[in-house]
Amino acid sequence: MKNYQHIATIRYIKKLPAFLGVFFLLLSGCENDIEKINAITNSSELPKVSGTDVEVIYSDSGKVQLKMLADELKQFTNSERPYMEFPKGIHVIFYDDSLNIETEIEANYAIYYNEEKLWEARGDVTLEHIIDGRKLNTEELYWNEDTRRIYSNSFSRIETPDGVFYGQEGFESNQKFTKWQLKRSRGIINYKEQENNEEQEPNP
């Protein structure tokens, strides 16, 4: 999302300087193997910051757009492709202009690539549009902040008041899940027969 402010509340922040790995290695009496030490002190393999009980709020022009909650965060800023990892999953809440909950996303695991502004969620991913009663289930979900698109290349199931629909090769939607389309779709449409309450004249 462009021009969003990121406000993060992270409890129990733990900085992990690389020299701690060397210190404990020497303290335990391990061999001073240069390759082993280099592997431990490689800053790209260690999170710059890690934290638990994380809350991130995205706002635009002072209005809250969404809130992201996670049990654990690991931030790798020194990697060739900087990213944030959420190994215990995420819960994302989208709000409308009146701060009513509009859409929610949950997943067992997530990763965010800083430069691409790309989210990747995996493992029992659910996306639900609260107001219209639509719900998505898939094992893989991508969310591009710049294009404001959500999509998947894996089998996806969407349940609506009108029926249940399947995308054999995934789906694509706007980030609030109000406009969507399935890839190689099939489905079952609910049909409600209207009752005829008019009294019929008896046959002569």
PyMOL commands that set and color helices and strands:
alter all, ss='L'
color gray80, all
select helices_A, chain A and resi 19-27+34-41+43-45
alter helices_A, ss='H'
color red, helices_A
select strands_A, chain A and resi 5-15+49-60+63-76+83-86+90-95+101-107+109-113+118-129+134-144+149-152+156-160+163-167+171-174+180-182+185-189
alter strands_A, ss='S'
color yellow, strands_A
deselect
rebuild
show_as cartoon
